[in-house]
Amino acid sequence: MKIKVNLKDLIHKYKEGAEGPRPVSKSGVVKAIICSLAFAFLYYYFVLPPINIFASEFYLALTIITVATTTFVNIFCRRGFRKSFRLSKFAFKFLVGIWAIYFVMVIVSAPIFHAKSYSRVLELQEGVFKDDVAEVDFDKIPVVDRDTAVKLGSRKMGEMGDLVSQYSIDPAYSQVTVNGKPIRNTPLVYSGLIKWLQNKSSGIPYYISVDMADQDVMMMKLPQPIKYSFSDKFQRNIRRLIRFKYPTAIIDEINFEVDDNNHPYWVASTLKPTVGLIGAFDSNSVIVVDAVSGETNRYQVGQVPDWVDRVYSANLVMRQLNWNGRMKRGFFNQFIGQKGVTQPTDGYNYLSIDNDIYMYTGITSVLQDESNIGFALINMRTKEAKFYPLSSADEYSAMGSAEGAVQEKGYTATFPILINLYNRPTYFLSLKDNAGLIKTFAFIDAQNYQTVRTGQTVKEALKAFNESYVATDHEPVETEKRNIIIEEIVPVTVEGNTNYFIKARGENTIYIAGITKSNRLPFLKAGDKITIEGESIGDGIQFNISAIED
């Protein structure tokens, strides 16, 4: 007896299962729904993606949740191969569709179609250095960089025996300006889950404040302890608190700040696209969270409280500076011709001006010729941006020059800041040993990085810089003529260069001239009347002589 086997029927039965298709049970549907919702909630709770069609994290979250939901439905509701395949195929088409929408928005908003709009997201206005940047106050000049602040903070924390076993230090050390002085503040954090359970009721009672000018480190006692932070768990975690209250917000950066009454806050910058559909993200608001109570307020850019220092992040500003320099004359010009194409240098630092924080970075050509064509200062609260055209050595050349001045000691230079020294742009930096401790300081002429002087203190370095500067052949920025009567003249030799220090009758100004400025200098004496030309610096305290009329 022959048995006929229909191959198509056999394959069909295999696909549907040995017993054929089974009806979907209500319990299977319930299980699939519960598991899918639970997974979606847990993903959102821990990953915290924004529910915003302009954020790539939103599409990634949709992808992961869709895949998980399809898997749960197939496990609990489908046993046949064909129906599982159809569901998976539908899910795949859905994901292809949503990612297609996202990539269309990206392409439509690409710089190739909107180059000039990208370049105008941050616009540089040309400024006058000596008018916009006040002469440096040496009581407020920052000598501590972030790495040194971290070491100083750790050392201070080690002195607090009752705290060190329960708390650690947040590594952020955000720079702010307090009464015109540069300060780096950072809160303490719980040392793990067990320490949080033990101390959550009392909160975080201190934050560390590092004075970047005099290197003082203080454990600042808060009037009320911090109850919401990065190290807090569950609903007290600052990221989770912000996300649950503002589910659509695209968060850029969250900084720790204190107001004028020493009350702690978290300041979160939010972003929105400004070009095309999804291009050129820029800060549009800040979310200010009371670190004690968890109360939140959202302020539009331009309406933030005066004590808030950071509305724009450094990475955002650097990206916008790059757009501004590269695409002002169109997208293809940055690759072909490169006429007028510039870019920021690879580093930046901060200056405290009045009560605001400014980001400083050099502006160089795309040819990378180790020189700057100028530099930019950007207010991190208002994004007011100024460009100062000045041919100078780039920051890394200045750092190398400073390290070369003490090469026998093997010190490492910090990234410099640009200061107004006697109305001249001058690099200032610290030099550290292998242990990361500051050992010496350096002043470097921004236009001639070979003019560098160091000292174990800021005053020693400044004195050496002043004494050597007048011996070089620098052209003053602005000159004036004066007629003076010599009351006293003293020759001083510094590193083989002779400078003459002159006191004029009836004046407190010190006149300084290098021996190369005039052959008459060795023969001048008290009572001689001379006509000089030069540059007044330091509000009339010093006058550098560039020429003496015969």
Secondary structure as GFF3:
##gff-version 3
##sequence-region A 1 550
A	DSSP	alpha_helix	7	16	.	.	.	ID=ss1
A	DSSP	alpha_helix	26	47	.	.	.	ID=ss2
A	DSSP	alpha_helix	56	77	.	.	.	ID=ss3
A	DSSP	alpha_helix	81	108	.	.	.	ID=ss4
A	DSSP	alpha_helix	115	119	.	.	.	ID=ss5
A	DSSP	beta_strand	125	126	.	.	.	ID=ss6
A	DSSP	alpha_helix	129	132	.	.	.	ID=ss7
A	DSSP	alpha_helix	146	158	.	.	.	ID=ss8
A	DSSP	alpha_helix	161	164	.	.	.	ID=ss9
A	DSSP	beta_strand	167	169	.	.	.	ID=ss10
A	DSSP	beta_strand	174	178	.	.	.	ID=ss11
A	DSSP	beta_strand	181	190	.	.	.	ID=ss12
A	DSSP	alpha_helix	193	199	.	.	.	ID=ss13
A	DSSP	beta_strand	204	211	.	.	.	ID=ss14
A	DSSP	beta_strand	217	226	.	.	.	ID=ss15
A	DSSP	three_ten_helix	234	236	.	.	.	ID=ss16
A	DSSP	alpha_helix	238	245	.	.	.	ID=ss17
A	DSSP	beta_strand	250	258	.	.	.	ID=ss18
A	DSSP	beta_strand	264	275	.	.	.	ID=ss19
A	DSSP	beta_strand	279	290	.	.	.	ID=ss20
A	DSSP	beta_strand	296	300	.	.	.	ID=ss21
A	DSSP	alpha_helix	314	326	.	.	.	ID=ss22
A	DSSP	three_ten_helix	332	334	.	.	.	ID=ss23
A	DSSP	beta_strand	342	344	.	.	.	ID=ss24
A	DSSP	beta_strand	349	353	.	.	.	ID=ss25
A	DSSP	beta_strand	356	365	.	.	.	ID=ss26
A	DSSP	beta_strand	371	379	.	.	.	ID=ss27
A	DSSP	beta_strand	385	393	.	.	.	ID=ss28
A	DSSP	alpha_helix	395	405	.	.	.	ID=ss29
A	DSSP	three_ten_helix	407	409	.	.	.	ID=ss30
A	DSSP	beta_strand	412	413	.	.	.	ID=ss31
A	DSSP	beta_strand	417	421	.	.	.	ID=ss32
A	DSSP	beta_strand	424	432	.	.	.	ID=ss33
A	DSSP	beta_strand	438	445	.	.	.	ID=ss34
A	DSSP	beta_strand	452	455	.	.	.	ID=ss35
A	DSSP	alpha_helix	458	469	.	.	.	ID=ss36
A	DSSP	beta_strand	480	494	.	.	.	ID=ss37
A	DSSP	beta_strand	497	504	.	.	.	ID=ss38
A	DSSP	beta_strand	510	514	.	.	.	ID=ss39
A	DSSP	three_ten_helix	515	517	.	.	.	ID=ss40
A	DSSP	three_ten_helix	521	523	.	.	.	ID=ss41
A	DSSP	beta_strand	529	537	.	.	.	ID=ss42
A	DSSP	beta_strand	542	548	.	.	.	ID=ss43
###
